[in-house]
Structures are given as C-alpha cells and as structure tokens.
Amino acid sequence: MKIDFKDIILFENEDFLLVNKPPHLATLDERTADRGGSLLRLAKEFNPELQAAHRLDKETSGVLAFAKNPAAYRHLAMQFEHREVTKRYHAVATGIHDLDGISVYLPILPLKNGTAVKIDRAEGKVAETIFNTIKVYRGYTLVECIPVTGRMHQIRIHLSCLKAPIVCDPQYGGEPIYLSSLKKKFNLKKDTEEQPLIQRVALHAHSLSFSLMDEEKVRIVAPYPKDFEVLVKQLDKFGV
C-alpha cells in the first residue's frame, strides 16, 4: 500500500504537523530488518526536520504528532510529561459494557521479550486509563479510552482486565469479529472461509488535545480509517 504523506496530514503550522497514521505501519523504524519502512521515514522524506513526539503501536491507527523544530519538540514533550495532553482512543471491545468514567489503575510491566506486557502490582509502573461507553451492540461495545499515563499496550491490557478485550487482539484475549456473528441470515459462499471484519487490533487514536507554542489549545481529530469505519458500520447495521 503506497502512502502519500500529504494525504494523511490533519493539521500543520510552523511548529507542528499531525497526521492520521494508517494501520499496519510502524511509527519508528523497527529494530529488525526493514519491514516496509515506518511513518517516521515517510515524514522525513516529506520534511527532514520532523521528529515524532510520541508513538502508536504498529496496528493502531489515528492521530500522531510530529514536531518541526527542537523547541516545539520540547514544548510537546513537557506536556506529555506533565500529563497535559489528552489522548482519546476508540476501541471495539468484546461483550456489553456500561462504562461511565471507569478508571483502571493497574501497574504494567513489559515482558522480557519486549512485545507484550502484564499487570504486576509489585514491579510494574503506574498506569491509569479512563473508559467511557460510546455505543452498545449485541455482544460488542464501542469504547472511548483515555490513557492518563502512556505505557506500552496500556489500553489493550486494561480493557482485558475489565473483561472487555479489544476484538482481534489475541495477545490480550480478544477474539476475531465475524459478520456471521452479527447478521442473522448470513450465508457464506461455498468453499470460502469467512474473514474477520477487521484484520488488526480494533483500536484507533481518535483525537489529541494539546497546547501550541502560543499556548492556544487545539484538539485534532482523526477520522476512522476504512477498516475501522467498515467495522463500526456493520455493527451499526446488524449489531443493534
């Protein structure tokens, strides 16, 4: 999939550039041999000065901020450090959940292999996420997730602790979601295998709120990418 960097820009001024990161694209170059590049690499081709101010998991789509100069990078880094940036994610979780400002405050420890995390009350680092139900479907819930801290896989493992794992997230107990589970009279063509409605962890960074260099507050919203939009549309159509 060829990505034209210009097409994913959501906001740009003299200090910052924010994009809607496509799914299946690493934020930074991966340690292993080149596996299809990274968003940072595309950004540097567009403007060599750009620095990623934070990161999203490879499978996660949504709003991601770049700084255009060292002062802007520091300005945003300090806001992240002081927890003055508000990140809102949308996730499709398994099960029916009535979450109204529910806070999960459970410490997280990365596993030795560096690809997953676990809850560890003794050794883990403080982690907090706030969850709100956006819409309830038959067997699924669209959830707003507001991470207060920024630990790896934080939203994914915290939802799993609420017995609400994100669909298509086998690492933390999330099963694939199929149209046949929503649509009553679903007929699959003979000799074909049904594919899940989404081929990745159903998590999207929906908005990012922070202060510009002149302290003006902005909230940048990233529309759903095609796969997430299709999933929500099918839930709206058949899951209610």
Summary of the structure (lengths in Angstrom):
residues: 240
radius of gyration: 18.5
end to end distance: 33.2
largest distance: 61.2
contacts: 743
relative contact order: 0.17
helix: 21%
strand: 31%
